[in-house]
């Protein structure tokens, strides 16, 4: 019964999308960087878009960039009936 009540609560509450870069915000070419959405709330599904490509569907991802410059990280979350999105820009250094 409590699981059912929790399900109703998460569907009626609006999700909140939040992106956290683990470790240092300074990222270099070919250096793995881990990004997570654990700070997001009321979420059932995750959809990460890296430079307009939808590629990941888990709350935690590790990326490696092969070029320098600004990279757009977009997270869209949903709880089945409502969505929320946020963007994080990462600067990739040589």
PDB file with one MODEL, atoms N, CA, C and O in Angstrom:
MODEL        1
ATOM      1  N   UNK A   1       0.827  -1.192   0.000  1.00  0.00           N
ATOM      2  CA  UNK A   1       0.000   0.000   0.000  1.00  0.00           C
ATOM      3  C   UNK A   1       0.869   1.253   0.000  1.00  0.00           C
ATOM      4  O   UNK A   1       0.540   2.223  -0.682  1.00  0.00           O
ATOM      5  N   UNK A   2       1.960   1.255   0.741  1.00  0.00           N
ATOM      6  CA  UNK A   2       2.804   2.444   0.771  1.00  0.00           C
ATOM      7  C   UNK A   2       3.473   2.689  -0.585  1.00  0.00           C
ATOM      8  O   UNK A   2       3.677   3.843  -0.963  1.00  0.00           O
ATOM      9  N   UNK A   3       3.813   1.645  -1.311  1.00  0.00           N
ATOM     10  CA  UNK A   3       4.403   1.823  -2.643  1.00  0.00           C
ATOM     11  C   UNK A   3       3.392   2.465  -3.577  1.00  0.00           C
ATOM     12  O   UNK A   3       3.751   3.306  -4.401  1.00  0.00           O
ATOM     13  N   UNK A   4       2.127   2.072  -3.452  1.00  0.00           N
ATOM     14  CA  UNK A   4       1.082   2.655  -4.280  1.00  0.00           C
ATOM     15  C   UNK A   4       0.911   4.138  -3.954  1.00  0.00           C
ATOM     16  O   UNK A   4       0.754   4.960  -4.857  1.00  0.00           O
ATOM     17  N   UNK A   5       0.940   4.476  -2.682  1.00  0.00           N
ATOM     18  CA  UNK A   5       0.806   5.877  -2.268  1.00  0.00           C
ATOM     19  C   UNK A   5       1.989   6.692  -2.768  1.00  0.00           C
ATOM     20  O   UNK A   5       1.822   7.838  -3.185  1.00  0.00           O
ATOM     21  N   UNK A   6       3.189   6.107  -2.730  1.00  0.00           N
ATOM     22  CA  UNK A   6       4.371   6.797  -3.226  1.00  0.00           C
ATOM     23  C   UNK A   6       4.231   7.066  -4.718  1.00  0.00           C
ATOM     24  O   UNK A   6       4.568   8.155  -5.184  1.00  0.00           O
ATOM     25  N   UNK A   7       3.742   6.094  -5.467  1.00  0.00           N
ATOM     26  CA  UNK A   7       3.537   6.257  -6.906  1.00  0.00           C
ATOM     27  C   UNK A   7       2.589   7.395  -7.208  1.00  0.00           C
ATOM     28  O   UNK A   7       2.822   8.164  -8.141  1.00  0.00           O
ATOM     29  N   UNK A   8       1.524   7.516  -6.434  1.00  0.00           N
ATOM     30  CA  UNK A   8       0.580   8.608  -6.644  1.00  0.00           C
ATOM     31  C   UNK A   8       1.218   9.948  -6.333  1.00  0.00           C
ATOM     32  O   UNK A   8       0.977  10.941  -7.020  1.00  0.00           O
ATOM     33  N   UNK A   9       2.031   9.965  -5.295  1.00  0.00           N
ATOM     34  CA  UNK A   9       2.681  11.214  -4.919  1.00  0.00           C
ATOM     35  C   UNK A   9       3.641  11.670  -6.011  1.00  0.00           C
ATOM     36  O   UNK A   9       3.660  12.852  -6.355  1.00  0.00           O
ATOM     37  N   UNK A  10       4.446  10.749  -6.568  1.00  0.00           N
ATOM     38  CA  UNK A  10       5.419  11.146  -7.566  1.00  0.00           C
ATOM     39  C   UNK A  10       4.744  11.599  -8.859  1.00  0.00           C
ATOM     40  O   UNK A  10       5.279  12.466  -9.550  1.00  0.00           O
ATOM     41  N   UNK A  11       3.591  11.038  -9.203  1.00  0.00           N
ATOM     42  CA  UNK A  11       2.893  11.446 -10.418  1.00  0.00           C
ATOM     43  C   UNK A  11       2.234  12.815 -10.252  1.00  0.00           C
ATOM     44  O   UNK A  11       2.137  13.576 -11.215  1.00  0.00           O
ATOM     45  N   UNK A  12       1.783  13.132  -9.043  1.00  0.00           N
ATOM     46  CA  UNK A  12       1.115  14.411  -8.837  1.00  0.00           C
ATOM     47  C   UNK A  12       2.116  15.532  -8.585  1.00  0.00           C
ATOM     48  O   UNK A  12       1.778  16.700  -8.773  1.00  0.00           O
ATOM     49  N   UNK A  13       3.328  15.214  -8.166  1.00  0.00           N
ATOM     50  CA  UNK A  13       4.354  16.228  -7.936  1.00  0.00           C
ATOM     51  C   UNK A  13       5.114  16.489  -9.229  1.00  0.00           C
ATOM     52  O   UNK A  13       5.398  15.566  -9.993  1.00  0.00           O
ATOM     53  N   UNK A  14       5.433  17.734  -9.460  1.00  0.00           N
ATOM     54  CA  UNK A  14       6.190  18.070 -10.656  1.00  0.00           C
ATOM     55  C   UNK A  14       7.641  17.632 -10.500  1.00  0.00           C
ATOM     56  O   UNK A  14       8.229  17.819  -9.435  1.00  0.00           O
ATOM     57  N   UNK A  15       8.225  17.051 -11.545  1.00  0.00           N
ATOM     58  CA  UNK A  15       9.632  16.677 -11.471  1.00  0.00           C
ATOM     59  C   UNK A  15      10.519  17.916 -11.519  1.00  0.00           C
ATOM     60  O   UNK A  15      10.103  18.973 -11.992  1.00  0.00           O
ATOM     61  N   UNK A  16      11.719  17.775 -11.033  1.00  0.00           N
ATOM     62  CA  UNK A  16      12.697  18.848 -11.050  1.00  0.00           C
ATOM     63  C   UNK A  16      13.994  18.282 -11.618  1.00  0.00           C
ATOM     64  O   UNK A  16      14.553  17.343 -11.051  1.00  0.00           O
ATOM     65  N   UNK A  17      14.481  18.833 -12.724  1.00  0.00           N
ATOM     66  CA  UNK A  17      15.719  18.383 -13.359  1.00  0.00           C
ATOM     67  C   UNK A  17      16.909  19.166 -12.816  1.00  0.00           C
ATOM     68  O   UNK A  17      16.872  20.393 -12.729  1.00  0.00           O
ATOM     69  N   UNK A  18      17.959  18.443 -12.453  1.00  0.00           N
ATOM     70  CA  UNK A  18      19.152  19.047 -11.872  1.00  0.00           C
ATOM     71  C   UNK A  18      20.377  18.270 -12.367  1.00  0.00           C
ATOM     72  O   UNK A  18      20.379  17.039 -12.349  1.00  0.00           O
ATOM     73  N   UNK A  19      21.412  18.983 -12.806  1.00  0.00           N
ATOM     74  CA  UNK A  19      22.643  18.355 -13.306  1.00  0.00           C
ATOM     75  C   UNK A  19      23.794  18.678 -12.365  1.00  0.00           C
ATOM     76  O   UNK A  19      24.002  19.834 -11.996  1.00  0.00           O
ATOM     77  N   UNK A  20      24.539  17.648 -11.982  1.00  0.00           N
ATOM     78  CA  UNK A  20      25.707  17.796 -11.128  1.00  0.00           C
ATOM     79  C   UNK A  20      26.925  17.224 -11.855  1.00  0.00           C
ATOM     80  O   UNK A  20      26.895  16.081 -12.311  1.00  0.00           O
ATOM     81  N   UNK A  21      27.997  18.017 -11.963  1.00  0.00           N
ATOM     82  CA  UNK A  21      29.255  17.535 -12.522  1.00  0.00           C
ATOM     83  C   UNK A  21      30.098  17.048 -11.352  1.00  0.00           C
ATOM     84  O   UNK A  21      30.439  17.824 -10.458  1.00  0.00           O
ATOM     85  N   UNK A  22      30.435  15.759 -11.359  1.00  0.00           N
ATOM     86  CA  UNK A  22      31.216  15.189 -10.259  1.00  0.00           C
ATOM     87  C   UNK A  22      32.677  15.596 -10.391  1.00  0.00           C
ATOM     88  O   UNK A  22      33.249  15.553 -11.480  1.00  0.00           O
ATOM     89  N   UNK A  23      33.268  15.987  -9.280  1.00  0.00           N
ATOM     90  CA  UNK A  23      34.673  16.372  -9.298  1.00  0.00           C
ATOM     91  C   UNK A  23      34.862  17.798  -9.765  1.00  0.00           C
ATOM     92  O   UNK A  23      34.133  18.697  -9.345  1.00  0.00           O
ATOM     93  N   UNK A  24      35.836  18.007 -10.629  1.00  0.00           N
ATOM     94  CA  UNK A  24      36.224  19.340 -11.074  1.00  0.00           C
ATOM     95  C   UNK A  24      35.426  19.757 -12.304  1.00  0.00           C
ATOM     96  O   UNK A  24      35.205  18.941 -13.199  1.00  0.00           O
ATOM     97  N   UNK A  25      34.994  21.008 -12.360  1.00  0.00           N
ATOM     98  CA  UNK A  25      34.296  21.535 -13.534  1.00  0.00           C
ATOM     99  C   UNK A  25      35.241  21.762 -14.713  1.00  0.00           C
ATOM    100  O   UNK A  25      34.778  21.971 -15.834  1.00  0.00           O
ATOM    101  N   UNK A  26      36.558  21.726 -14.483  1.00  0.00           N
ATOM    102  CA  UNK A  26      37.519  21.888 -15.577  1.00  0.00           C
ATOM    103  C   UNK A  26      37.733  20.533 -16.231  1.00  0.00           C
ATOM    104  O   UNK A  26      38.247  19.602 -15.611  1.00  0.00           O
ATOM    105  N   UNK A  27      37.328  20.435 -17.503  1.00  0.00           N
ATOM    106  CA  UNK A  27      37.392  19.174 -18.232  1.00  0.00           C
ATOM    107  C   UNK A  27      38.306  19.356 -19.434  1.00  0.00           C
ATOM    108  O   UNK A  27      38.241  20.367 -20.133  1.00  0.00           O
ATOM    109  N   UNK A  28      39.160  18.361 -19.664  1.00  0.00           N
ATOM    110  CA  UNK A  28      40.080  18.397 -20.791  1.00  0.00           C
ATOM    111  C   UNK A  28      39.684  17.357 -21.830  1.00  0.00           C
ATOM    112  O   UNK A  28      38.996  16.384 -21.521  1.00  0.00           O
ATOM    113  N   UNK A  29      40.128  17.574 -23.069  1.00  0.00           N
ATOM    114  CA  UNK A  29      39.882  16.639 -24.162  1.00  0.00           C
ATOM    115  C   UNK A  29      40.345  15.244 -23.741  1.00  0.00           C
ATOM    116  O   UNK A  29      41.414  15.089 -23.150  1.00  0.00           O
ATOM    117  N   UNK A  30      39.546  14.249 -24.045  1.00  0.00           N
ATOM    118  CA  UNK A  30      39.825  12.830 -23.774  1.00  0.00           C
ATOM    119  C   UNK A  30      39.877  12.482 -22.283  1.00  0.00           C
ATOM    120  O   UNK A  30      40.291  11.380 -21.923  1.00  0.00           O
ATOM    121  N   UNK A  31      39.463  13.403 -21.421  1.00  0.00           N
ATOM    122  CA  UNK A  31      39.413  13.133 -19.982  1.00  0.00           C
ATOM    123  C   UNK A  31      37.978  12.777 -19.622  1.00  0.00           C
ATOM    124  O   UNK A  31      37.076  13.570 -19.892  1.00  0.00           O
ATOM    125  N   UNK A  32      37.735  11.621 -19.026  1.00  0.00           N
ATOM    126  CA  UNK A  32      36.360  11.268 -18.646  1.00  0.00           C
ATOM    127  C   UNK A  32      35.811  12.234 -17.597  1.00  0.00           C
ATOM    128  O   UNK A  32      36.512  12.637 -16.669  1.00  0.00           O
ATOM    129  N   UNK A  33      34.547  12.589 -17.768  1.00  0.00           N
ATOM    130  CA  UNK A  33      33.847  13.422 -16.793  1.00  0.00           C
ATOM    131  C   UNK A  33      32.523  12.729 -16.482  1.00  0.00           C
ATOM    132  O   UNK A  33      31.813  12.296 -17.389  1.00  0.00           O
ATOM    133  N   UNK A  34      32.199  12.628 -15.205  1.00  0.00           N
ATOM    134  CA  UNK A  34      30.964  11.987 -14.779  1.00  0.00           C
ATOM    135  C   UNK A  34      29.960  13.054 -14.377  1.00  0.00           C
ATOM    136  O   UNK A  34      30.271  13.983 -13.632  1.00  0.00           O
ATOM    137  N   UNK A  35      28.749  12.894 -14.891  1.00  0.00           N
ATOM    138  CA  UNK A  35      27.658  13.830 -14.653  1.00  0.00           C
ATOM    139  C   UNK A  35      26.491  13.030 -14.112  1.00  0.00           C
ATOM    140  O   UNK A  35      26.201  11.936 -14.596  1.00  0.00           O
ATOM    141  N   UNK A  36      25.818  13.578 -13.105  1.00  0.00           N
ATOM    142  CA  UNK A  36      24.663  12.849 -12.581  1.00  0.00           C
ATOM    143  C   UNK A  36      23.465  13.757 -12.376  1.00  0.00           C
ATOM    144  O   UNK A  36      23.568  14.984 -12.380  1.00  0.00           O
ATOM    145  N   UNK A  37      22.321  13.104 -12.196  1.00  0.00           N
ATOM    146  CA  UNK A  37      21.061  13.813 -11.969  1.00  0.00           C
ATOM    147  C   UNK A  37      20.463  13.419 -10.625  1.00  0.00           C
ATOM    148  O   UNK A  37      19.248  13.494 -10.441  1.00  0.00           O
ATOM    149  N   UNK A  38      21.303  13.001  -9.689  1.00  0.00           N
ATOM    150  CA  UNK A  38      20.808  12.568  -8.382  1.00  0.00           C
ATOM    151  C   UNK A  38      20.174  13.710  -7.591  1.00  0.00           C
ATOM    152  O   UNK A  38      19.425  13.457  -6.647  1.00  0.00           O
ATOM    153  N   UNK A  39      20.455  14.943  -7.952  1.00  0.00           N
ATOM    154  CA  UNK A  39      19.836  16.083  -7.284  1.00  0.00           C
ATOM    155  C   UNK A  39      18.425  16.360  -7.831  1.00  0.00           C
ATOM    156  O   UNK A  39      17.703  17.198  -7.291  1.00  0.00           O
ATOM    157  N   UNK A  40      18.039  15.656  -8.901  1.00  0.00           N
ATOM    158  CA  UNK A  40      16.686  15.791  -9.453  1.00  0.00           C
ATOM    159  C   UNK A  40      15.688  15.114  -8.522  1.00  0.00           C
ATOM    160  O   UNK A  40      16.044  14.193  -7.787  1.00  0.00           O
ATOM    161  N   UNK A  41      14.425  15.575  -8.554  1.00  0.00           N
ATOM    162  CA  UNK A  41      13.410  14.998  -7.686  1.00  0.00           C
ATOM    163  C   UNK A  41      12.160  14.624  -8.470  1.00  0.00           C
ATOM    164  O   UNK A  41      11.875  15.194  -9.523  1.00  0.00           O
ATOM    165  N   UNK A  42      11.415  13.648  -7.935  1.00  0.00           N
ATOM    166  CA  UNK A  42      10.147  13.174  -8.501  1.00  0.00           C
ATOM    167  C   UNK A  42      10.323  12.710  -9.952  1.00  0.00           C
ATOM    168  O   UNK A  42       9.542  13.076 -10.831  1.00  0.00           O
ATOM    169  N   UNK A  43      11.363  11.895 -10.187  1.00  0.00           N
ATOM    170  CA  UNK A  43      11.723  11.480 -11.547  1.00  0.00           C
ATOM    171  C   UNK A  43      11.560   9.980 -11.707  1.00  0.00           C
ATOM    172  O   UNK A  43      11.947   9.208 -10.830  1.00  0.00           O
ATOM    173  N   UNK A  44      10.980   9.566 -12.839  1.00  0.00           N
ATOM    174  CA  UNK A  44      10.891   8.159 -13.214  1.00  0.00           C
ATOM    175  C   UNK A  44      11.770   7.845 -14.419  1.00  0.00           C
ATOM    176  O   UNK A  44      12.273   6.728 -14.540  1.00  0.00           O
ATOM    177  N   UNK A  45      11.963   8.818 -15.315  1.00  0.00           N
ATOM    178  CA  UNK A  45      12.755   8.596 -16.524  1.00  0.00           C
ATOM    179  C   UNK A  45      13.692   9.766 -16.774  1.00  0.00           C
ATOM    180  O   UNK A  45      13.358  10.920 -16.506  1.00  0.00           O
ATOM    181  N   UNK A  46      14.886   9.441 -17.299  1.00  0.00           N
ATOM    182  CA  UNK A  46      15.906  10.431 -17.624  1.00  0.00           C
ATOM    183  C   UNK A  46      16.196  10.375 -19.116  1.00  0.00           C
ATOM    184  O   UNK A  46      16.185   9.299 -19.712  1.00  0.00           O
ATOM    185  N   UNK A  47      16.456  11.531 -19.722  1.00  0.00           N
ATOM    186  CA  UNK A  47      16.851  11.594 -21.116  1.00  0.00           C
ATOM    187  C   UNK A  47      17.931  12.672 -21.248  1.00  0.00           C
ATOM    188  O   UNK A  47      17.643  13.866 -21.181  1.00  0.00           O
ATOM    189  N   UNK A  48      19.178  12.229 -21.436  1.00  0.00           N
ATOM    190  CA  UNK A  48      20.299  13.143 -21.600  1.00  0.00           C
ATOM    191  C   UNK A  48      20.500  13.423 -23.082  1.00  0.00           C
ATOM    192  O   UNK A  48      20.462  12.508 -23.904  1.00  0.00           O
ATOM    193  N   UNK A  49      20.714  14.682 -23.417  1.00  0.00           N
ATOM    194  CA  UNK A  49      21.073  15.066 -24.780  1.00  0.00           C
ATOM    195  C   UNK A  49      22.411  15.783 -24.712  1.00  0.00           C
ATOM    196  O   UNK A  49      22.569  16.777 -24.002  1.00  0.00           O
ATOM    197  N   UNK A  50      23.366  15.260 -25.462  1.00  0.00           N
ATOM    198  CA  UNK A  50      24.689  15.857 -25.519  1.00  0.00           C
ATOM    199  C   UNK A  50      24.838  16.478 -26.897  1.00  0.00           C
ATOM    200  O   UNK A  50      24.873  15.769 -27.902  1.00  0.00           O
ATOM    201  N   UNK A  51      24.925  17.801 -26.947  1.00  0.00           N
ATOM    202  CA  UNK A  51      25.007  18.533 -28.216  1.00  0.00           C
ATOM    203  C   UNK A  51      23.907  18.104 -29.185  1.00  0.00           C
ATOM    204  O   UNK A  51      24.164  17.817 -30.354  1.00  0.00           O
ATOM    205  N   UNK A  52      22.685  18.067 -28.677  1.00  0.00           N
ATOM    206  CA  UNK A  52      21.468  17.759 -29.448  1.00  0.00           C
ATOM    207  C   UNK A  52      21.323  16.308 -29.876  1.00  0.00           C
ATOM    208  O   UNK A  52      20.466  16.008 -30.708  1.00  0.00           O
ATOM    209  N   UNK A  53      22.128  15.395 -29.341  1.00  0.00           N
ATOM    210  CA  UNK A  53      21.959  13.960 -29.594  1.00  0.00           C
ATOM    211  C   UNK A  53      21.464  13.292 -28.318  1.00  0.00           C
ATOM    212  O   UNK A  53      22.119  13.380 -27.280  1.00  0.00           O
ATOM    213  N   UNK A  54      20.313  12.624 -28.383  1.00  0.00           N
ATOM    214  CA  UNK A  54      19.760  11.909 -27.235  1.00  0.00           C
ATOM    215  C   UNK A  54      20.477  10.572 -27.125  1.00  0.00           C
ATOM    216  O   UNK A  54      20.341   9.711 -27.994  1.00  0.00           O
ATOM    217  N   UNK A  55      21.248  10.401 -26.041  1.00  0.00           N
ATOM    218  CA  UNK A  55      22.109   9.231 -25.996  1.00  0.00           C
ATOM    219  C   UNK A  55      22.066   8.407 -24.717  1.00  0.00           C
ATOM    220  O   UNK A  55      22.488   7.250 -24.732  1.00  0.00           O
ATOM    221  N   UNK A  56      21.578   8.951 -23.622  1.00  0.00           N
ATOM    222  CA  UNK A  56      21.632   8.230 -22.355  1.00  0.00           C
ATOM    223  C   UNK A  56      20.300   8.328 -21.624  1.00  0.00           C
ATOM    224  O   UNK A  56      19.585   9.323 -21.740  1.00  0.00           O
ATOM    225  N   UNK A  57      19.976   7.278 -20.867  1.00  0.00           N
ATOM    226  CA  UNK A  57      18.683   7.227 -20.178  1.00  0.00           C
ATOM    227  C   UNK A  57      18.824   6.758 -18.730  1.00  0.00           C
ATOM    228  O   UNK A  57      17.903   6.156 -18.178  1.00  0.00           O
ATOM    229  N   UNK A  58      19.973   7.035 -18.119  1.00  0.00           N
ATOM    230  CA  UNK A  58      20.236   6.657 -16.734  1.00  0.00           C
ATOM    231  C   UNK A  58      20.538   7.923 -15.929  1.00  0.00           C
ATOM    232  O   UNK A  58      20.859   8.953 -16.522  1.00  0.00           O
ATOM    233  N   UNK A  59      20.443   7.876 -14.601  1.00  0.00           N
ATOM    234  CA  UNK A  59      20.684   9.086 -13.814  1.00  0.00           C
ATOM    235  C   UNK A  59      22.154   9.506 -13.738  1.00  0.00           C
ATOM    236  O   UNK A  59      22.449  10.634 -13.343  1.00  0.00           O
ATOM    237  N   UNK A  60      23.082   8.613 -14.113  1.00  0.00           N
ATOM    238  CA  UNK A  60      24.518   8.930 -14.020  1.00  0.00           C
ATOM    239  C   UNK A  60      25.194   8.496 -15.311  1.00  0.00           C
ATOM    240  O   UNK A  60      25.011   7.369 -15.771  1.00  0.00           O
ATOM    241  N   UNK A  61      25.991   9.416 -15.901  1.00  0.00           N
ATOM    242  CA  UNK A  61      26.682   9.109 -17.148  1.00  0.00           C
ATOM    243  C   UNK A  61      28.133   9.561 -17.068  1.00  0.00           C
ATOM    244  O   UNK A  61      28.470  10.477 -16.317  1.00  0.00           O
ATOM    245  N   UNK A  62      28.984   8.912 -17.846  1.00  0.00           N
ATOM    246  CA  UNK A  62      30.376   9.326 -17.980  1.00  0.00           C
ATOM    247  C   UNK A  62      30.625   9.635 -19.442  1.00  0.00           C
ATOM    248  O   UNK A  62      30.321   8.828 -20.320  1.00  0.00           O
ATOM    249  N   UNK A  63      31.185  10.818 -19.699  1.00  0.00           N
ATOM    250  CA  UNK A  63      31.415  11.285 -21.061  1.00  0.00           C
ATOM    251  C   UNK A  63      32.894  11.560 -21.279  1.00  0.00           C
ATOM    252  O   UNK A  63      33.633  11.850 -20.339  1.00  0.00           O
ATOM    253  N   UNK A  64      33.311  11.464 -22.534  1.00  0.00           N
ATOM    254  CA  UNK A  64      34.640  11.875 -22.960  1.00  0.00           C
ATOM    255  C   UNK A  64      34.469  12.683 -24.229  1.00  0.00           C
ATOM    256  O   UNK A  64      33.826  12.225 -25.174  1.00  0.00           O
ATOM    257  N   UNK A  65      35.032  13.878 -24.265  1.00  0.00           N
ATOM    258  CA  UNK A  65      34.900  14.748 -25.427  1.00  0.00           C
ATOM    259  C   UNK A  65      36.195  14.735 -26.224  1.00  0.00           C
ATOM    260  O   UNK A  65      37.284  14.738 -25.651  1.00  0.00           O
ATOM    261  N   UNK A  66      36.074  14.722 -27.540  1.00  0.00           N
ATOM    262  CA  UNK A  66      37.262  14.649 -28.405  1.00  0.00           C
ATOM    263  C   UNK A  66      37.647  15.997 -29.002  1.00  0.00           C
ATOM    264  O   UNK A  66      38.654  16.092 -29.704  1.00  0.00           O
ATOM    265  N   UNK A  67      36.869  17.031 -28.739  1.00  0.00           N
ATOM    266  CA  UNK A  67      37.176  18.365 -29.253  1.00  0.00           C
ATOM    267  C   UNK A  67      37.072  19.399 -28.134  1.00  0.00           C
ATOM    268  O   UNK A  67      36.379  19.185 -27.140  1.00  0.00           O
ATOM    269  N   UNK A  68      37.757  20.500 -28.308  1.00  0.00           N
ATOM    270  CA  UNK A  68      37.705  21.581 -27.329  1.00  0.00           C
ATOM    271  C   UNK A  68      36.487  22.459 -27.601  1.00  0.00           C
ATOM    272  O   UNK A  68      35.852  22.358 -28.651  1.00  0.00           O
ATOM    273  N   UNK A  69      36.178  23.309 -26.648  1.00  0.00           N
ATOM    274  CA  UNK A  69      35.078  24.254 -26.810  1.00  0.00           C
ATOM    275  C   UNK A  69      33.924  23.949 -25.887  1.00  0.00           C
ATOM    276  O   UNK A  69      33.980  23.030 -25.070  1.00  0.00           O
ATOM    277  N   UNK A  70      32.876  24.738 -26.034  1.00  0.00           N
ATOM    278  CA  UNK A  70      31.698  24.604 -25.191  1.00  0.00           C
ATOM    279  C   UNK A  70      30.825  23.432 -25.638  1.00  0.00           C
ATOM    280  O   UNK A  70      30.539  23.279 -26.826  1.00  0.00           O
ATOM    281  N   UNK A  71      30.410  22.622 -24.694  1.00  0.00           N
ATOM    282  CA  UNK A  71      29.553  21.473 -24.955  1.00  0.00           C
ATOM    283  C   UNK A  71      28.248  21.655 -24.181  1.00  0.00           C
ATOM    284  O   UNK A  71      28.271  22.002 -22.999  1.00  0.00           O
ATOM    285  N   UNK A  72      27.117  21.424 -24.837  1.00  0.00           N
ATOM    286  CA  UNK A  72      25.811  21.551 -24.194  1.00  0.00           C
ATOM    287  C   UNK A  72      25.335  20.203 -23.673  1.00  0.00           C
ATOM    288  O   UNK A  72      25.281  19.219 -24.411  1.00  0.00           O
ATOM    289  N   UNK A  73      24.992  20.177 -22.397  1.00  0.00           N
ATOM    290  CA  UNK A  73      24.432  18.989 -21.755  1.00  0.00           C
ATOM    291  C   UNK A  73      22.998  19.349 -21.374  1.00  0.00           C
ATOM    292  O   UNK A  73      22.777  20.278 -20.597  1.00  0.00           O
ATOM    293  N   UNK A  74      22.031  18.623 -21.915  1.00  0.00           N
ATOM    294  CA  UNK A  74      20.624  18.876 -21.614  1.00  0.00           C
ATOM    295  C   UNK A  74      20.036  17.639 -20.960  1.00  0.00           C
ATOM    296  O   UNK A  74      20.263  16.520 -21.419  1.00  0.00           O
ATOM    297  N   UNK A  75      19.288  17.839 -19.898  1.00  0.00           N
ATOM    298  CA  UNK A  75      18.617  16.751 -19.193  1.00  0.00           C
ATOM    299  C   UNK A  75      17.127  17.025 -19.187  1.00  0.00           C
ATOM    300  O   UNK A  75      16.676  18.084 -18.749  1.00  0.00           O
ATOM    301  N   UNK A  76      16.369  16.057 -19.678  1.00  0.00           N
ATOM    302  CA  UNK A  76      14.910  16.099 -19.620  1.00  0.00           C
ATOM    303  C   UNK A  76      14.467  14.955 -18.727  1.00  0.00           C
ATOM    304  O   UNK A  76      14.820  13.801 -18.972  1.00  0.00           O
ATOM    305  N   UNK A  77      13.696  15.265 -17.694  1.00  0.00           N
ATOM    306  CA  UNK A  77      13.187  14.233 -16.787  1.00  0.00           C
ATOM    307  C   UNK A  77      11.672  14.235 -16.836  1.00  0.00           C
ATOM    308  O   UNK A  77      11.041  15.250 -17.128  1.00  0.00           O
ATOM    309  N   UNK A  78      11.104  13.075 -16.544  1.00  0.00           N
ATOM    310  CA  UNK A  78       9.646  12.954 -16.506  1.00  0.00           C
ATOM    311  C   UNK A  78       9.244  12.015 -15.371  1.00  0.00           C
ATOM    312  O   UNK A  78      10.013  11.149 -14.952  1.00  0.00           O
ATOM    313  N   UNK A  79       8.033  12.208 -14.893  1.00  0.00           N
ATOM    314  CA  UNK A  79       7.493  11.294 -13.896  1.00  0.00           C
ATOM    315  C   UNK A  79       6.297  10.529 -14.475  1.00  0.00           C
ATOM    316  O   UNK A  79       5.511   9.944 -13.729  1.00  0.00           O
ATOM    317  N   UNK A  80       6.166  10.535 -15.778  1.00  0.00           N
ATOM    318  CA  UNK A  80       5.078   9.841 -16.443  1.00  0.00           C
ATOM    319  C   UNK A  80       4.013  10.785 -16.954  1.00  0.00           C
ATOM    320  O   UNK A  80       3.391  10.517 -17.983  1.00  0.00           O
ATOM    321  N   UNK A  81       3.789  11.891 -16.251  1.00  0.00           N
ATOM    322  CA  UNK A  81       2.767  12.838 -16.697  1.00  0.00           C
ATOM    323  C   UNK A  81       3.295  14.264 -16.846  1.00  0.00           C
ATOM    324  O   UNK A  81       2.710  15.064 -17.576  1.00  0.00           O
ATOM    325  N   UNK A  82       4.387  14.588 -16.166  1.00  0.00           N
ATOM    326  CA  UNK A  82       4.949  15.933 -16.230  1.00  0.00           C
ATOM    327  C   UNK A  82       6.443  15.838 -16.546  1.00  0.00           C
ATOM    328  O   UNK A  82       7.087  14.832 -16.251  1.00  0.00           O
ATOM    329  N   UNK A  83       6.984  16.901 -17.151  1.00  0.00           N
ATOM    330  CA  UNK A  83       8.402  16.921 -17.490  1.00  0.00           C
ATOM    331  C   UNK A  83       9.073  18.182 -16.963  1.00  0.00           C
ATOM    332  O   UNK A  83       8.419  19.171 -16.634  1.00  0.00           O
ATOM    333  N   UNK A  84      10.395  18.116 -16.893  1.00  0.00           N
ATOM    334  CA  UNK A  84      11.220  19.260 -16.510  1.00  0.00           C
ATOM    335  C   UNK A  84      12.555  19.109 -17.223  1.00  0.00           C
ATOM    336  O   UNK A  84      13.027  17.991 -17.434  1.00  0.00           O
ATOM    337  N   UNK A  85      13.159  20.219 -17.591  1.00  0.00           N
ATOM    338  CA  UNK A  85      14.444  20.158 -18.268  1.00  0.00           C
ATOM    339  C   UNK A  85      15.393  21.230 -17.781  1.00  0.00           C
ATOM    340  O   UNK A  85      14.973  22.267 -17.268  1.00  0.00           O
ATOM    341  N   UNK A  86      16.681  20.968 -17.947  1.00  0.00           N
ATOM    342  CA  UNK A  86      17.712  21.932 -17.598  1.00  0.00           C
ATOM    343  C   UNK A  86      18.919  21.718 -18.490  1.00  0.00           C
ATOM    344  O   UNK A  86      19.122  20.630 -19.029  1.00  0.00           O
ATOM    345  N   UNK A  87      19.719  22.762 -18.642  1.00  0.00           N
ATOM    346  CA  UNK A  87      20.917  22.702 -19.476  1.00  0.00           C
ATOM    347  C   UNK A  87      22.139  23.084 -18.662  1.00  0.00           C
ATOM    348  O   UNK A  87      22.083  23.972 -17.811  1.00  0.00           O
ATOM    349  N   UNK A  88      23.238  22.404 -18.931  1.00  0.00           N
ATOM    350  CA  UNK A  88      24.533  22.726 -18.324  1.00  0.00           C
ATOM    351  C   UNK A  88      25.534  22.869 -19.465  1.00  0.00           C
ATOM    352  O   UNK A  88      25.574  22.032 -20.366  1.00  0.00           O
ATOM    353  N   UNK A  89      26.321  23.902 -19.430  1.00  0.00           N
ATOM    354  CA  UNK A  89      27.363  24.095 -20.449  1.00  0.00           C
ATOM    355  C   UNK A  89      28.709  23.737 -19.825  1.00  0.00           C
ATOM    356  O   UNK A  89      29.059  24.212 -18.745  1.00  0.00           O
ATOM    357  N   UNK A  90      29.449  22.893 -20.530  1.00  0.00           N
ATOM    358  CA  UNK A  90      30.790  22.522 -20.090  1.00  0.00           C
ATOM    359  C   UNK A  90      31.796  23.071 -21.078  1.00  0.00           C
ATOM    360  O   UNK A  90      31.603  22.966 -22.290  1.00  0.00           O
ATOM    361  N   UNK A  91      32.862  23.653 -20.573  1.00  0.00           N
ATOM    362  CA  UNK A  91      33.951  24.102 -21.436  1.00  0.00           C
ATOM    363  C   UNK A  91      35.005  23.001 -21.435  1.00  0.00           C
ATOM    364  O   UNK A  91      35.473  22.574 -20.379  1.00  0.00           O
ATOM    365  N   UNK A  92      35.369  22.552 -22.619  1.00  0.00           N
ATOM    366  CA  UNK A  92      36.365  21.494 -22.761  1.00  0.00           C
ATOM    367  C   UNK A  92      37.684  22.154 -23.191  1.00  0.00           C
ATOM    368  O   UNK A  92      37.740  22.862 -24.197  1.00  0.00           O
ATOM    369  N   UNK A  93      38.726  21.909 -22.419  1.00  0.00           N
ATOM    370  CA  UNK A  93      40.024  22.521 -22.647  1.00  0.00           C
ATOM    371  C   UNK A  93      40.976  21.514 -23.284  1.00  0.00           C
ATOM    372  O   UNK A  93      40.778  20.304 -23.169  1.00  0.00           O
ATOM    373  N   UNK A  94      42.031  22.029 -23.969  1.00  0.00           N
ATOM    374  CA  UNK A  94      43.023  21.123 -24.575  1.00  0.00           C
ATOM    375  C   UNK A  94      43.779  20.323 -23.535  1.00  0.00           C
ATOM    376  O   UNK A  94      44.644  19.520 -23.883  1.00  0.00           O
TER     377      UNK A  94
ENDMDL
END
